[in-house]
């Protein structure tokens, strides 16, 4: 069972303020609306009951949440490269990122054929209702892709690492953007590029990949075993083969079983921090991604980065009804009282929660 000492973890934390990390990807706004059905009135126009909003909260989501996580970790500079629309969601997302002291000069507004990606999450009596999504019909212009790539290329010499996020149904990863981004990865082999993607075409060769266990099986065309589960032996075999193809470390998140990482030194299973209470997995994967990237940029081994990612995700799942982040202090507190899962040693892997 791999674990870090307090001394090793503190050494990483002390290195975070010197880090300069960029985030390019699908920036979104998470919108939390608390609906109060008891206050509903019949609409004068339709006669149908209204859905009064008692409270509303907004947070940076997707790539924006990765940027928020990096800021919460205390990274010295976080630069964002993404696209918003000319709409209220875009204005709010820009305001939030600016308040996090991120460098938003790479946040580009495309005025036509682009709506800021937003996920509206209505809640009634603490239960999330059907989500309302904006941005599912976006079309990135080649000119916009060119502006993004130019901005990132100009910033890269001063960055220690770049997180590549691909999450939206119709996001920034057009053919033109993918070609240009792949060229930048090849042009800066000394930089750390980490990739969080669900689709093969945006897994960018040359990047350090974070993927969950179900996605890994899908990408490698491996059918789950009986009951939709994936055995530990099956996962380890597939992961070793996948790493051999990519040549870069691969981090596989396995929900309650933690993170399994494969690099040139072999495969290491890093247990998650055990939690038996109510959880909200929103943002846990982003927190893990940010912590893994920051740790690697601060000099961590892949196994140490996975341990740090587990701590960050463990903090986030305890934060209910929000897009949570994890600070070093919260991670210290969690580690101080940790109980590590041992299911990874003999268990099976079901759907990942981050």
SULTA-V935510 format. One record per residue. N is the residue number from 1. RES is the residue in three letters. BURIAL is + if it has 9 or more other ideal C-beta (glycine too) atoms within 8 Angstrom, else -. Layout:
# SULTA-V935510
n->(N N)
res->(RES RES)
burial->(BURIAL BURIAL)
This chain:
# SULTA-V935510
n->(1 2 3 4 5 6 7 8 9 10 11 12 13 14 15 16 17 18 19 20 21 22 23 24 25 26 27 28 29 30 31 32 33 34 35 36 37 38 39 40 41 42 43 44 45 46 47 48 49 50 51 52 53 54 55 56 57 58 59 60 61 62 63 64 65 66 67 68 69 70 71 72 73 74 75 76 77 78 79 80 81 82 83 84 85 86 87 88 89 90 91 92 93 94 95 96 97 98 99 100 101 102 103 104 105 106 107 108 109 110 111 112 113 114 115 116 117 118 119 120 121 122 123 124 125 126 127 128 129 130 131 132 133 134 135 136 137 138 139 140 141 142 143 144 145 146 147 148 149 150 151 152 153 154 155 156 157 158 159 160 161 162 163 164 165 166 167 168 169 170 171 172 173 174 175 176 177 178 179 180 181 182 183 184 185 186 187 188 189 190 191 192 193 194 195 196 197 198 199 200 201 202 203 204 205 206 207 208 209 210 211 212 213 214 215 216 217 218 219 220 221 222 223 224 225 226 227 228 229 230 231 232 233 234 235 236 237 238 239 240 241 242 243 244 245 246 247 248 249 250 251 252 253 254 255 256 257 258 259 260 261 262 263 264 265 266 267 268 269 270 271 272 273 274 275 276 277 278 279 280 281 282 283 284 285 286 287 288 289 290 291 292 293 294 295 296 297 298 299 300 301 302 303 304 305 306 307 308 309 310 311 312 313 314 315 316 317 318 319 320 321 322 323 324 325 326 327 328 329 330 331 332 333 334 335 336 337 338 339 340 341 342 343 344 345 346 347 348 349 350 351 352 353 354)
res->(UNK UNK UNK UNK UNK UNK UNK UNK UNK UNK UNK UNK UNK UNK UNK UNK UNK UNK UNK UNK UNK UNK UNK UNK UNK UNK UNK UNK UNK UNK UNK UNK UNK UNK UNK UNK UNK UNK UNK UNK UNK UNK UNK UNK UNK UNK UNK UNK UNK UNK UNK UNK UNK UNK UNK UNK UNK UNK UNK UNK UNK UNK UNK UNK UNK UNK UNK UNK UNK UNK UNK UNK UNK UNK UNK UNK UNK UNK UNK UNK UNK UNK UNK UNK UNK UNK UNK UNK UNK UNK UNK UNK UNK UNK UNK UNK UNK UNK UNK UNK UNK UNK UNK UNK UNK UNK UNK UNK UNK UNK UNK UNK UNK UNK UNK UNK UNK UNK UNK UNK UNK UNK UNK UNK UNK UNK UNK UNK UNK UNK UNK UNK UNK UNK UNK UNK UNK UNK UNK UNK UNK UNK UNK UNK UNK UNK UNK UNK UNK UNK UNK UNK UNK UNK UNK UNK UNK UNK UNK UNK UNK UNK UNK UNK UNK UNK UNK UNK UNK UNK UNK UNK UNK UNK UNK UNK UNK UNK UNK UNK UNK UNK UNK UNK UNK UNK UNK UNK UNK UNK UNK UNK UNK UNK UNK UNK UNK UNK UNK UNK UNK UNK UNK UNK UNK UNK UNK UNK UNK UNK UNK UNK UNK UNK UNK UNK UNK UNK UNK UNK UNK UNK UNK UNK UNK UNK UNK UNK UNK UNK UNK UNK UNK UNK UNK UNK UNK UNK UNK UNK UNK UNK UNK UNK UNK UNK UNK UNK UNK UNK UNK UNK UNK UNK UNK UNK UNK UNK UNK UNK UNK UNK UNK UNK UNK UNK UNK UNK UNK UNK UNK UNK UNK UNK UNK UNK UNK UNK UNK UNK UNK UNK UNK UNK UNK UNK UNK UNK UNK UNK UNK UNK UNK UNK UNK UNK UNK UNK UNK UNK UNK UNK UNK UNK UNK UNK UNK UNK UNK UNK UNK UNK UNK UNK UNK UNK UNK UNK UNK UNK UNK UNK UNK UNK UNK UNK UNK UNK UNK UNK UNK UNK UNK UNK UNK UNK UNK UNK UNK UNK UNK UNK UNK UNK UNK UNK UNK UNK UNK UNK UNK UNK UNK UNK)
burial->(- + - + - - - + + - - + + - + + - - + + + + + + + + + + + + + + + + + + + - - + - - + - - - - - - - - + + - - - - + + + + + + + + + + + + + + + + + + - - + + + + + + + + - + - + + - + + + - + + + - + - + - + - + + + + + - - - + + + + + + + + + + + - - - - + - + - + + + - - + - + - - - + + + + + + - + + - - + + - - + - + + + + + + + + - - + + + + - + + + - + + + - + + - - - - - + + + + + + + - - - - + + + - + + + + + + + + + + + + - + + - + - + + - - - + + + + - + + + - + + + + + + - - + - + + + + + + + + + + + + + + + + - - - + + + + + + + + - - - - + + + + + + + + + + + + + + + + + + + + - + - + + + + + + + + + + + + + + + + + + - - + + + + + + + - + + + - + + - - + - + + - + + - - - - + - - + + +)
